[in-house]
Each structure stands twice: as C-alpha cells, then as structure tokens.
C-alpha cells in the first residue's frame, strides 16, 4: 500500500481479515467439538451423531452469515470510497501493518487484501518512482553513491529511526551518500522478496539521473537474507546493479536461522501428534512463509519449493557464499556480558551469535567473514543494533576504510 492509505481500501482490508478470522475460529471450534463428541479410537453412538449434525448446521449458518455480512460491508465501502478520502500515515499504523505483513503477509497477497505491503523504495517518507524527474524532485541533493537500507521481519522503513537516531540518515550525511530505504512485505518467501529487490534495483540503476559510483547496503535481521538473495539472483541474471555493490553490513542477520522458528517447528509436530490438540496445530501454521524461511535462513527458491514448510526436517539449503568482490561485514548482538567463548554467548534473544556471524558446524555452509569484518555488541538486544552508538561508529569506520 502507498504511503497515503486509501481509507476505503484500508477498511476493506480490515473487514476481509475479520471475516477470515471469524471463519477460521468457527472451523477450529467445530473441529474441536467433533473431537470431544467423538473421542479418538472409540465408537460413536446415534445420539453423538445427532449432536454433531445439529452443531454442524449451526456452524454452517454462522459461516454463511459471516460471509454475507462481509460481502455487504465490502460493497458498501467500495461505494463510499470517493467520500472517505485518505488516511494520513503515522508510525503506529505503519508498524501494525508491518507486523501483520510479517506474520501473514503471504496470506494477504493470496487473498489480494489491500493491507499487503507492496515493495517500494522510500526517501524521507516519500515513495520513489522510476523516473529521472521524480528522483531529482524527491532527492534534490542526489549523488552517485547509493546507501540502501533493508529492514527486518515485521518491520518497515520508519523503524530504522530508534531513540531519535537513524543509521542511514547519519551515515548519508557524514559520508555524502544518498539514502534509499526499502519497504517490503516480510511475510513473503525471502527468495520472492530477493527477486523483487533485484528487479527494483536494476530499474533504479537504469533511471538514476547522475552517474552511479557505488552501492552500499546496511541490512538488519531478515533484511540481510533478502539482500543476499537479491545479489544471488542479480549474478544469475548478470544484472548491472550488483557490479556497483562494494560493501554490505549485516546487523543481527540470522544467516543460519533463528532458534524461535526452530522451536515453533517442534511445537507444530507435537500438536499434530496429539489427537485432542491437533486442531490447534492450525494456529501455528498461520505463520507466514517469511517466518518459516527463518528456520535455517532460506535464500533461494530451491530451499523451499516442493517441500512442506511445516514438516520437521533438517537443513536442506543450497550453499550460497558471500558475494565475491564485495566487502561483507557482520555485527551480532548478545544480551550477556563479554566472554571469550562463543558457545557461552546467549545471543540477542532472537538470533544467536554464531548464526549472525555466519558460522556453521558444517564448513561448507560457513560464510567465512574476515575476522576483522565481524564484531559483537555485548549487552545489547536485537533492536539495540539500530541505535547503539558503538554499532554506528563501527559501520562508519568500515565504510571509510
């Protein structure tokens, strides 16, 4: 959705979600009801079948009524669209929409829900179109050094600003770069976002109004995986933009997955294996493709295609190395105090240190960052990486090497 939301579309999106949620909960209750009335492995009596039949009729009417109300509201909002105007953007609404896309973004796209976020480039809260005049108008002091900022899961371009600090704006001002912020639906597969970003960057390059000198990237969390995916597809297609890429900094990127998604996968299996809890397994399977990609850090289509993403299985990813001829840097956060042993470091509660630094027990999967290109921010959380002064100083020092 654009920075300025169409009020009718926004309300239609909420209505559609409310209808889908009501139908989903009704299905869940009905399934649980059947499990209780007809216990597994036990024969059912005629009275039990009668109870189920009556209940099924009731549930059917609830679902039918919900659909009718939803369709009525949708048509009414469509009619009122010209009179409702636009919703002015604000950080709270944008943050809620970003979280919603992170959790069920693939579902929103599948249902063509207006709440789904369309990938776009942003500069100072203004959407960039691929037009030389538009670029010069939005970015008066445009130059040939692009600094691309790629946010993480369930976040957006607004959230690079934390506690009145923004890495991108500060770096751009001090090192004379043009800051471009990516906003995207983090609920889609990482490879889908990677391919979209690859196309957008190539289009941006073709329409950049001044000679391009370099592209540098700062990516937080999932954003680092999206950036690596885009680079991979650019190299496959021999696109030009990646030839200008000279440096990339990863902040808390789960290169080899995040522990919370791995735990979620185990919970899926446990719920599925117990007859009475099996209906609740549906709730865990609501989570998006983007989230399940974080289990091991999927980058390309081959990592997830023709697979059940909720099935308990090992790491089957393609081994994608760091890009050649690009200086790659990585910063990990750890909530604990400094220690010499990586095995004793907890991580930032979302991403463990080894994953953030690209280290893996399988040498073929290790990313092999140069030691001098990695750093651990102790006593910091995952989000502290966005505003920690030492993190900023480290990025600035790397960019001036």
DOGU-332159 format. One record per residue: x, y, z of N, C-alpha, C, O in turn. Coordinates in steps of 0.1 Angstrom, whole numbers, plus 2048, in hexadecimal, padded with zeros to 3 digits. Layout:
N
XYZXYZXYZXYZ/...
This chain:
401
8087F480080080080080980C80081480C805/8048177FA80C8237F980D82A807806826810/81683480781883B81480B841818807841824/80384780F7F684C8127EC8418107EA83C805/7E583C81A7DC8318197CE8368147C9840819/7C882F80B7BA8318087B282C8137B3820816/7A98348197A283182579982582279781C82A/79282581678981A81379080D81278C802817/79C80D80B7A48018097A97FB8167A97EF819/7AD80581F7B280182C7A77FA8347A97F083A/79B8008347907FA83B78B7EC8357877E383C/78C7EC8287897DF8217937D482578F7C9827/79F7D88267A97CE82A7A77C98387A87BD83B/7A37D28417A07CE84F7947C58507937BB857/7897C984877D7C18477807B384277B7A9848/7887B283878B7A583279279C83C78F79083D/79C7A28447A379B84E79A79685979B78B85E/79079F85D78779C86877E79086377B78786B/77A79085777178585277977885277576E856/78577984C78E76D84B79176785979175B85C/79377186379676C87178A76587778B75B87E/77E76B87577276587A76F75787476C74E87C/77175686777074986177A73F866776733868/78674486879173B86D78E73687B79072A87E/78A73F88378773B89177B73289277A72889A/77173488976572C88976971E88576471488A/77171D87B77670F87677E70888177C6FC883/78671088978E70A89478570589F7876FA8A4/77B70D8A27717098AD7696FD8A97676F48B1/7656FD89C75E6F18977666E48977616DA89B/7726E589377B6DA89377D6D58A277D6C98A4/7806DE8AB7816DA8B97756D48BF7756CA8C6/7696D98BB75C6D48BF75B6C58BB7576BD8C3/75F6C38AE75E6B58A97686AC8B17646A08B3/7736B18B477D6A98BB7786A58C977A69A8CE/7716AE8D076C6AC8DD7606A28DD75F6998E5/7576A58D374B69C8D274E68E8CD7486848D1/75868D8C475C6808BF76B67E8C27746808BA/76E6798CF77B6778D378366D8CA77D6638C5/78F6708C77976678BE7986598C37986578D0/79764F8BA7986418BD78C63B8C578D6308C9/7816438C677563E8CD76A63E8C37686488BC/7606348C47556348BB74B63F8BF74A6438CB/7446458B573A6508B872C64A8B87286418B0/7246508C171664C8C270D6548B971165F8B5/7006508B76F76588AF6F56668B46F36708AD/6F46678C26F26748C86FE67D8C56FC68A8C4/70A6788C57166808C27156858B37196908B1/71167C8AA70F68089C70568B89B706695893/6FA68A8A36EF6948A26F56A28A76F26AC8A1/6FC6A28B27026AE8B770B6B58AD70B6C18AB/7136AC8A671C6B289C7156B88917196C288B/70A6B188D7026B68816FC6C48846FC6CD87C/6F66C58906F06D28946FB6DD8956F96E8890/7066D989B7116E389D7166E788F7196F388D/7186DE88671D6E18797146EB8717186F486A/7066E98736FD6F386D6FF7018736FE70B86C/70170188070370E88771071588271072187E/71A70D88172771387C72671786E72C72286A/71F71086671D71485871672185771A72984E/70C72385F70473085F70D73C86370C74785E/71573986D71F74487272874886772A754864/72D73E860737741855730748849735751843/72474484671C74A83B71975883F71A761836/71475B84B71176884F71D77184F71C77D84B/72876C85373577485373977884573D784843/73876F83C73B77282E73277C828736786821/72577B82B71B78582671E79382C71D79D824/7207948397237A183F7307A78397317B3836/73A79E8377477A38327457A882474B7B3820/73E7A181B73C7A580D7347B280D7377BB805/72A7B48167227C081772B7CC81A72A7D7814/7337CA82473C7D58297467D981E7497E581B/74B7CF8177557D180C74F7D98017557E37FC/7437D67FD73C7DE7F27387EC7F77397F57EF/7357ED8037317FA80973E80380973D80F805/7497FE80D75580680E75A80980075F8147FE/7588017F675C8037E875480F7E37598187DC/74780F7E773E81A7E37428277E97418327E3/7468277F67498337FD7578387FB75B842800/75F8307F476E8347F27708427EE7798487F4/7698487E576C8567E17698607EC76F86B7EC/76185C7F675D86580076686480D76686C816/76D85980E77585681A78385C81A78885E825/78885F80F79586580E7A085C8127A0850810/7AB8628177B885B81A7BB85B8287B786482F/7C285182D7C785183B7D585683B7DE851833/7D88608437E58658447EE85B84B7EA855855/7FA85984580384F84B80885385980A85F85C/80A84986281084C86F81783F87381583586E/82184187C82A83688082282A88582681F883/81882D88D81182289480A81988980B80D88A/80281F8807FB81887680581086D80380586A/81081786981A8108618218048688237FA862/8238068758297FB87D8207EF87E8247E387C/8137F28808097E78818087DF8748077D3873/8087E78698077E185B8137D98588127CE852/81F7DD85D82B7D685B82B7C986282F7BF85D/8277C986F8267BD87781C7B387081F7A786F/8107B886C8067B086580C7A985980979D856/8137B18518197AB8458247A1848825797841/82C7A385383679A85783078C85B835782858/82478D86281E78186781677985D81776D85C/80E78185580577A84B80678183D7FC781836/81278783A81378E82D81078682180B78B817/81477982181277181580376F8137FE76E808/7FC76D81E7ED76B81E7E67788197DD777811/7EB78481D7E57908187E67928097DD796802/7F278E8047F478E7F57EB7847EE7E57877E4/7EA7787F47E276E7EE7D37727ED7CC76F7E3/7CF7797F77C177E7F87BF78C7F27B47917F2/7CA7917EC7CA79F7E67C47A97F07BD7B27EC/7C87A87FD7C47B18077CB7BE8067D87BE805/7C47C98067CB7D68047D57DA80F7DD7E380E/7D57D281A7DF7D48257ED7CF8227F67D2829/7EE7C78177FB7C28148047CD80F8007D6807/8117CD81381A7D780F8217D48028257C8800/8217DE7F98287DC7EC8367E17EE8397EB7F3/8407D97E884E7DD7E98507EB7E284C7EC7D7/8577F47E985A8017E38668077EA8698037F5/86C8117E38778187E98718257EE86882B7E9/8778297FA87283580187E83E80388983A807/87C84B80288685580687F86080E876867809/88286281B87C86B82486D86B823866875822/86885E82585A85B82585285E81884685E818/85A85F80D8538618008578557F78628517F7/84C8507F184E8457E88568497DB8528537D5/85F8417D78678447CB86183C7BF85F8307C0/85F8437B585B83D7A886783D79F8708457A0/86783479587283378C87183D78186F839775/87484978487385477B87E85E77F87E86278B/88686277589186B77988C87877F89287D789/88187E77A87C88A77F87788878E879891796/87087D79086B87A79D8778787A787687D7B2/8818717A388D86F7AC89387D7AF89787F7BB/8958857A689B8927A889289B7B18978A37B9/88589A7AF87C8A27B787C89D7C687C8A57CF/87C8907C887B88A7D688988B7DD88988D7E9/89488A7D58A188A7DA8A98967D48B08937CA/8A78A27D98AE8AE7D28BD8AC7D28C38B17C8/8C38A77DC8D18A67DD8D68987D98E08937DF/8D08927CF8D38857CB8E28847C68E788D7BF/8E98797C98F68777C48F88687C08EE8617BF/9048647BC9068577B790984C7C190D8417BD/90884F7CE90A8457D88FE8427DF8F98497E8/8F88367DC8EB8317E28EE82A7EF8F68217EF/8E782D7F98E78268058D981F8078CF82680A/8D88128068CC80B8068CA8058148D27FE819/8BE80881A8BB8038288B07F98278A57FC821/8B27ED82C8A97E282A8A57DD8388AD7D8840/8987DF83C8937DC8498917CD84B8927C5842/88E7C985888C7BB85B87D7B785B8747BE857/87B7AB86086E7A58618647AD86A8687B2874/8587AF86584D7B586D8507C486F84B7CA878/8597CA86785D7D886985B7DF85B8577DA851/85E7EC85C85D7F58508687FF84F870800858/86880784587281284387281C84E87C822852/86681F85486582985F86D82486B87382D872/86E81786D87481287A88381287A88980D883/88981786F89881987089B82487A8A682587F/89182D87C89383788688F83289488482E896/89983289D89682D8AB89E8368B58AA8388B3/89683B8BE89B8448C88A38508C18AE8548C5/89C8558B78A08618B08AD85F8A88B48698A5/8B08538A58BC85089D8B98478918B083E893/8BF84A8868BC84287A8CA8408738D084986E/8CF8338738DC83086D8DD83685F8E783C85B/8D28348578D38388498D48478478DD84B83F/8CC84E84E8CD85D84C8DA8628518E086B84B/8DF85D85D8EC8618628F885E859900867857/8F885285490384E84B90285683E90D85B83A/8F68588398F585F82D8FA86E82E900873825/8F787483A8FB88283C90A88383E91088C838/91087A84591E87A84892787683C93287B83A/92286C83592A86782A92586A81C92A865812/91C87381C91787980F91186E80691686C7FA/90886680B90185C8038F28608028ED868809/8EB8597F88DD85B7F68D58507FD8D68447F8/8CE8528088C784780F8BA8438088B184B805/8B98368058AD8317FF8A88258098B081D80C/89C82680D89681C81688D81380F884817807/88F8068118867FC80B87A7F981587D7F7821/86E7F98108637F481885D7E881185A7E9805/85A7DD8188567D181184D7C881A84D7CA827/8467BF81583E7B581C8477AA82184B7A1819/84A7AA82E8537A083384D79383585478983A/84079183283A78483383B77B827838770828/84078181C84277981084F77181285777481B/85176780A85E76080A869769808868773800/87476780E88076F80D8857707FE88977A7F9/8847657F88887647EA87F76D7E18837737D7/87276D7E48697757DC86C7847DE86C78C7D4/86F7887EA8737967ED8817997E78837A47E2/88A78F7E78977917E18967937D289D79C7CC/88D78C7CB88B78D7BD88579B7B98897A17B0/87B79F7C28757AC7C087F7B77C18807C17B9/8877B67CC8917C07CF89B7C17C38A07CC7BF/89F7B67BE8A97B57B38A37BD7A78AA7C57A0/8967BB7A48907C279988F7D179B8927DA793/88B7D57A888A7E37AB8977EA7AB8987F67A6/8A27E47AF8AF7EA7AF8B47EC7A18BA7F679E/8B17E37988B57E478A8AE7F07848B47F877C/8A17F17878997FC78289E80A78789E814780/8A180A7948A681679A8B381A7938B5826791/8BC8107918C981378A8C681A77C8CD823779/8BD8147758BA8197678B58277678B682E75D/8AE82B7728A88387738AF84277C8AB84D77E/8BB83E7818C284778A8C78537828CE851778/8C485F7868C686B77D8D587077D8D8878774/8DE86A7858EC86E7858F48627848EF857787/90186377F90985777E90A84F78C90E855796/90784378B90883B79891683779B91E832792/91B8397A79288357AB9298297B49328207B2/91F8277BD92081C7C691281A7CD90A8237CD/91080D7D190580A7D990A8037E69127FA7E5/9058087F19088017FE8FB7FE8058F1804803/8FB7F380D8EF7EE8138F17ED8228FB7E7826/8E77F182A8E67EE8388D97E683A8CE7EB836/8DA7DA83F8CE7D18408CD7CC84E8D67C7854/8C17CD8538BE7C88618B67BB8608AC7BA859/8BA7B18688B37A586A8B079E85D8B979C855/8A379B85A89F79484E8A379C8428A6797837/8A47AA8438A87B28388B57AE8328B87AF826/8BF7A883A8CB7A38358C979782C8D1796822/8C078F82F8BD7838278B77878198BA78280F/8AE79181A8A779680E8B279D8058B279B7F9/8BB7A480B8C67AA8038CF79F7FC8D27A17F1/8D37958048DB78A7FE8D47837F38DA77F7E9/8C77817F58BF77B7EB8BE7837DE8C077E7D3/8BD7907E08BC7997D48CA7997CD8CA7997C0/8D57997D48E27987CE8E478B7C68E978B7BB/8DF7807CC8E07737C58D87747B88DE76F7AE/8CC7797B88C47797AB8CA7837A18C9781795/8D078E7A68D679779D8E27917968E479378A/8EA78979D8F57827978F177878D8F7776783/8E67717908E07667878DC76D77A8DE76776F/8D677977B8D077F76F8DA7897698D779075F/8E678A76F8F179376B8EB7A276A8EE7A9760/8E47A67748E07B47758EB7BD7798F57B977E/8E97CA7768F47D47788F57D97869007DC78A/8EA7DA78D8EA7E179A8F47DB7A48FB7E27AB/8F57CE7A48FE7C77AE90D7C97AB9157C77B3/9107CD79E91E7D179B9227DD7A292E7E07A3/9197E67A691C7F27AD91C7F07BC9207F97C4/9187E47C19177E27CF9257DF7D492D7D77D0/9297E87DE9377E67E39387E27F29417DC7F6/92D7E57FA92D7E280891F7DF80D9167E5808/91E7D58169117D281C9147CE82B91D7C782E/90C7D583490D7D28429007CB8468F57D0844/9027C084D8F77B88538F67BB8628FF7B9869/8EA7BE8668E77C18748DE7B687A8D27B6877/8E37AD8828DB7A38888D379A87D8C8796880/8D97978728D378F8688D478086B8DF77B86E/8C977986B8CA76A86E8CE7628628C675B85C/8DB76385F8E075D8538DD74D8538DB747848/8DD74785E8DA7398608CE7368688CD72C86F/8C57408688B873E86E8B774487C8C1748882/8AB7448818A774988E8A173E897899737892/8A573E8A48A17338AD8927338AF88C7288B1/88B73E8AF87D73F8B28757378A886B7318AB/87973989B87173289087472389186B71B88E/88071F89588271189787A70B8A28756FF8A1/8787128AD87070E8B886170D8B385A7038B7/85D7178AB84F7178A684D70B89E84270589E/8577068968556FA88E8536EE89684B6E5893/85A6ED8A18596E18AA84B6E28B18446D78B2/8466ED8B48386EF8BA82E6EA8B08246E38B4/8306ED8A38266E98998256DA89981A6D4899/8316D38998316C489982A6BE8A58236B58A4/82D6C48B18276BF8BD8186C18BD8106B78C1/8136CC8B98046CF8B87FE6C58AE7F36C08B1/8046C38A37FF6B98997FE6AB89E7F56A489A/8076A78A78086998AC7FE6968B67FB68A8B9/7F76A08BD7EE69D8C87E06A08C27DD6AB8BE/7D76958C27CA6978BC7C26A38C17BC6AA8B8/7C16A68CE7B96B18D37BF6BE8D07B86C88CF/7CC6BF8CE7D36CC8CB7D56CE8BC7D96D98B8/7D26C48B47D56C58A67CE6D189F7D46D8897/7C16D48A37BB6E089C7C36ED89F7C36F6896/7CA6EE8AB7D16FA8AE7DE6FB8A67E47068A5/7E26F189F7EE6F18967EB6FB88B7F5701885/7DF6FD8887DB70787D7E07158817E571D878/7E071888E7E47268927F272888F7F673388B/7FB71E89280971F88F80C72188181572787C/80371B87880571B86A800727863800728857/7FB73086B7F773D86680374686280374E859/80F74386981A74C86781F74B85981E741852/82575685482875884683475184183B74B849/83575183484074A82D84D75183185874B833/84D75E83385976683785E76184586A760847/85575F84E85975A85B85E74C85B86974A861/85874385485D73585386B73584B87372C84E/86D73E84387A73F83C88574284689173F843/88274885188C74C85B89173F86389A74186C/88A73486188E72886989D7258668A5722870/8A172585A8AF7238568B672E84E8C272D84C/8AE73884A8B37438438B37408348BC74282D/8A773C82F8A573A8208A87468188A475181C/8AE74480D8B17508048AB74F7F68A87597F0/8AA7427F18A67407E389A7377E28977307EC/8947377D688872F7D588A7217D888171A7DD/89571C7D489870D7D68987097E48966FD7E8/89A7137ED89A7107FC88C70C80188B70580B/8817107FA87470D80086A7077F68607017FA/86D7087E98647037DF8626F47E086C6EC7E3/8566EF7DE8526E07DE8556DA7EC8596CE7ED/8546E27F68566DD80484A6E280D8456ED80B/8476DA81783D6DE8218456E782B84D6E1833/8426F482B84B6FC8348486FA84384F6FF84B/83E6F384683B6F08548406E285983E6DF865/8456DB85084A6CD8538576CE85A85F6D7857/8596C68648666C686C8706BF8638706B3860/87A6C785F8856C28568916CA8588906D585D/89C6C58548A96CC8568AB6D784C8A36DB844/8B76DD84D8BB6E88458BF6E38378C96DC835/8B66E682D8B96E281F8BC6ED8168BA6EC80A/8C16F881B8C37048138CF7028098D86FA80B/8CE70A7FE8D970B7F58E47127FC8E171B804/8F170F7FA8FC7168008FF7237F89057227ED/8FA72E7FD8FC73B7F59077437FD904748808/9137457F791E74C7FE91B75B7FE9127607F7/9237628059227718059277767F792E76F7F0/9217817F29257867E59337897E393A78E7EC/9397857D79477887D49487967D193F79D7CC/95479C7D39587A97D094F7B47D894F7BF7D4/9497AF7E29417B87EB9467B67F99477AB7FE/94A7C180094E7C080E9427BE8179397C7817/9417B381D9357AF8269397B08349447AB839/9317B783C9337B984A9277B485291C7B484D/9297AF85E91E7AA8669207AE87592A7AD87B/9147B387B9147B68899097AE8908FE7AE88B/90D7A789A90379F8A29017A68AF90A7AD8B4/8F57A48B58F27A98C28F279E8CC8EE7938C9/8F57A18D98F57978E38F079E8F08F57A88F4/8E67988F68E079F9028E979E90E8E87A6918/8F279490E8FB79291990879A91890A7A290F/91079992391D7A092392779991A92678D917/9327A091793C79A90E94378E91494678D920/94578490B94C77890F9547739039517768F8/95E76B9069677678FB96175B8F39657588E8/9587538FA9527478F494574A8ED93B74E8F4/9447488E093874A8D992D7418DD9217448DC/9307358E192672B8E591F72F8F291472A8F4/9247388F991E73D90691674A90490F74F90D/91674F8F790F75C8F59007588F18FE7508E8/8F775F8F88E975C8F58E37618E88DB75B8E2/8E876D8E48E37738D88DA77E8DC8DB7838E7/8D27838D38CA78F8D68BB78C8D88B37958D8/8B877F8DC8AB77A8DE8A37778D28997708D2/8A877B8C68A17778B98AB7708B08A77668AA/8B77758B08C176F8A78CE76B8B08D37748B7/8D375F8AE8DF75C8B68EB7618AF8EB7648A3/8F67638B690276A8B19087628A690C76889C/9097558A790F74D89C90874F88F90E751884/8FB74F88F8F37518838F575F87D8F6760871/8F57698868F777788290577987B907781872/90F77188091C77287B91F76886F92A76786A/91476186B91675886091D74B863921744859/91F74886F92773C87391D730873912731878/92272486E91A71886E92370C87192E70C86D/91C7028779246F587A9296EE86D9336E786D/9216F08629256EB85592E6F584E92970084A/93B6F384C9446FC84693F70183894170D834/9376F98319326FD82492870882592670F81B/92170983091771383291C72083991572A839/92771F83F92D72B84693073683B935733830/92D74283F92E74E83693C75383694075B82C/94475084095275484095476383F95C768836/94D76B84795077984895F77B84C963773855/96578584897278984D97178C85C96779385F/97A78886497978A87297879987597079D87E/9807A186E97F7B08709727B686B96F7C286E/96A7AF86495D7B485F9517AF8679467B1863/9547AA8739497A687C94B7AD88A9567B088E/9407AE8919407B489E9347B08A69297AE8A0/9357AF8B392A7AB8BC9277B78C59307BC8CC/91A7BB8C59167C68CE9107BF8DA9047BB8DB/9187BE8E49147B88F190A7C18F990A7CD8F7/9027BB9018F87C19098EE7CA9008EB7D5903/8EB7C48F48E27CB8EB8D77C08E68DA7B58E5/8CB7C58E48C17BD8DE8C17BE8CF8C97C58C9/8B87B78C98B77B68BA8B47C48B58BA7C98AB/8AB7CC8BB8A77D98B68B17E48BA8B27EE8B4/8B97E18C58C37EB8C98CE7ED8BE8D47F78BD/8CF7E38B58D87E58A98D47F18A18DD7F6899/8C87F58A28C38008998C780E89E8C7818897/8CB80F8AB8CE81C8B08DA81D8B98DE8278BF/8E18128BB8ED8118C48F881A8BE8FC8188B2/8FE8248C590882D8C09158258BB91B8298B1/91881A8C29248138BF92280B8B292B80A8AA/9168068B09128008A391480A89791980688D/90E81689A90F82088F91E82388C922825881/92682589793482889593B81D88D944820885/93881189093E80588993A80687A943804871/92D808877929809869930814862935812857/93182086893782B86294682985F94B82C855/94D82286995B81F86795D81585B966817853/95480B85A95580284F95380984295A805838/949812841946819835951823831951827825/95A82783A96483083697282983497C830831/97281C83597E81583298281682498D810820/
